[in-house]
Amino acid sequence: MAAKKDKPPAPMVMKTRDGLRPVAAFDAEELDGFPLGTEFDLRPRTKRSVPQNGLYWKALQTAVDATGRWQTREALHTALKVKLGYVEPIYDLKGNVIGMKPDSTAFEAMTHKEFREFMDSAMSVLSEAVGFDVLEWMEAA
């Protein structure tokens, strides 16, 4: 069975115009328990956008419908992940690479920033492959 990624703890602070602030009253109490000068590691946790995700899948469906090159938008999604190198090797029992498995782009697998970078690259590669800018074509339609 594959190991799941450890789920990170809930965010304690958020960036505001005035600097970092506790997310909730409980977080403020937790932070008050540390002496002044304590340093913390921070990890950004901007949430993925549902509209951004919807736009991605709509663009894939547009390309599928317009060209007929792929059976489904999921097949095109896999092709884009492979083309862009979002893959991990599959090993046999001797340690030899015998194939590649596309990485996940699910909400829990990619941050907002990571998905935005993937989507920008995917739309560029897709537009080049089909001969038109898929996002611009969708806006015009």
Buried (B, 14 or more C-beta within 10 A) or exposed (E): EEEEEEEEEEBBBEEEEEEEBBEEEEBEEEBEEEEEEEEEEEEEEEEBEEEEBEBBEBBBBBBBEBBEEBEEBEEBBBBBBBBBEBBEEEEEEEEEEEEBEBBEBEBEEBBBEEBBEBBEBBBEBBBEBBEBBBBEBBEEE
